């Protein structure tokens, strides 16, 4: 499954907010966007929410962008 998301780093809580009009899912993450911490926190959060292993979730584009494309096995 391919999932397009927009990450909002340095939020007060980790949560899935809403689906935007263009089909992109907005997700708030508590970690800052420094030293890959937001990406790691995003994968950890989604693995818990979707009941998947962290190794089953991969960022395929947007490593340094707020808009990311994920591949979920």
N, C-alpha and C positions, 0 to 999 in steps of 0.2 A: 504494500500500500504506500502511496506517495502522499505526503501531507505538507501543505504549505502553511507556514506560521509566521507571525510577527511577534518578536520577543520584546517585552518591556522589562529591562533589568532594573535592579535596585528598588523593587517594590516592597511593600510591607509584608506581603504573603505570596506564596506560590499558588497560582490558580489559573484555570482556563476561564477567560472572560467572555468572549463572544466570537461569533463568526462574522467577519466583515462582509460587505456587499460583494466583493470580488472573490469570495470563497476562501480567503485567508483567515486562519484561526488566530486570535490574539491571546497570548499567554503571558502572565506576569510572573517574574522570577525574582527572588530576593537577592541573589548574587549579583555583584557588579560585573560590568562588561570589561574586565581586566584579566589578563593572563588566562584566558579560556575558561574562567570560572562560571560565567553565565551559560556557556555551552554544556559544561559538565553538569551543572545544576538542572538544566533543561532536560537532558537525557535521563538523569536520576528521577526527576519529577514525573516525566512521561512514562518511564518504566513502571513506576509505582501505580500511576493512574490507569494504565492500560494492562497491567499485570503481565508485563513482558520483561525479559532479561535485558539488561543494559546493552548487551552485545547485539541484540536484535533491532536496536534503534541507531541509525546512522545519519549524520548530517551529510547530505550529498552536495549541497551548495549553500553559500551564505555564511561561511565560518566567521567572517568579520563584519557581517551585516546584521541588522535587526530582522530582516526578512530572510527566512531560511526555508530550504526544502529538505524534508526528512524522508528516509526510506524506513519503513517498519515492516519487519518480516511477520 
